[in-house]
Amino acid sequence: CTYNTTGVNNVTVGGESTYDEMCLSFPVYYPRIELGKCLSLNDPNNYNTFAMTNLAPADLQALSTMLQTGSNQTASNLYSGIKSIFGTLAWTQQQQSDFQAAGISGAFYG
């Protein structure tokens, strides 16, 4: 998948909304096995250095709390919270590059 948010002036997160980035795949495999779920996602820890360098202390604390309680929230609520925190930044070109690099070079769950 190729993601392109050129011209978007807000934070874009992954999700199922038409305003979110998403990538769908329909793999075929053989032989049949019990498969509950097949997905991949960035490890939130990939962004620690970026967050600690760029977020205000209150936003950093709010993000930390959100990620620690993430399994108790719906994906929609979690994405909304993350989007609101990162939406407070006046993104520079360097911040955009650093954030993108963290996502590309970091660990994935899959």
ZIBELJO-V809380 format. One record per residue. N is the residue number from 0. RES is the residue in one letter. NEAR is the number of other ideal C-beta (glycine too) atoms within 12 Angstrom. Layout:
BEGIN
N/RES/NEAR + N/RES/NEAR
END
This chain:
BEGIN
0/C/10 + 1/T/7 + 2/Y/16 + 3/N/11 + 4/T/19 + 5/T/9 + 6/G/7 + 7/V/17 + 8/N/12 + 9/N/16 + 10/V/27 + 11/T/28 + 12/V/33 + 13/G/28 + 14/G/22 + 15/E/15 + 16/S/15 + 17/T/8 + 18/Y/18 + 19/D/22 + 20/E/24 + 21/M/19 + 22/C/16 + 23/L/12 + 24/S/12 + 25/F/7 + 26/P/11 + 27/V/9 + 28/Y/10 + 29/Y/6 + 30/P/7 + 31/R/7 + 32/I/8 + 33/E/7 + 34/L/11 + 35/G/6 + 36/K/9 + 37/C/16 + 38/L/17 + 39/S/16 + 40/L/25 + 41/N/26 + 42/D/17 + 43/P/27 + 44/N/20 + 45/N/23 + 46/Y/32 + 47/N/20 + 48/T/17 + 49/F/29 + 50/A/30 + 51/M/18 + 52/T/17 + 53/N/26 + 54/L/26 + 55/A/17 + 56/P/12 + 57/A/12 + 58/D/22 + 59/L/24 + 60/Q/16 + 61/A/21 + 62/L/32 + 63/S/23 + 64/T/18 + 65/M/26 + 66/L/25 + 67/Q/14 + 68/T/15 + 69/G/19 + 70/S/12 + 71/N/12 + 72/Q/17 + 73/T/14 + 74/A/22 + 75/S/17 + 76/N/18 + 77/L/26 + 78/Y/29 + 79/S/21 + 80/G/26 + 81/I/34 + 82/K/27 + 83/S/20 + 84/I/28 + 85/F/30 + 86/G/20 + 87/T/21 + 88/L/27 + 89/A/13 + 90/W/22 + 91/T/12 + 92/Q/10 + 93/Q/14 + 94/Q/21 + 95/Q/23 + 96/S/15 + 97/D/24 + 98/F/30 + 99/Q/22 + 100/A/16 + 101/A/25 + 102/G/25 + 103/I/15 + 104/S/17 + 105/G/21 + 106/A/17 + 107/F/16 + 108/Y/14 + 109/G/12
END
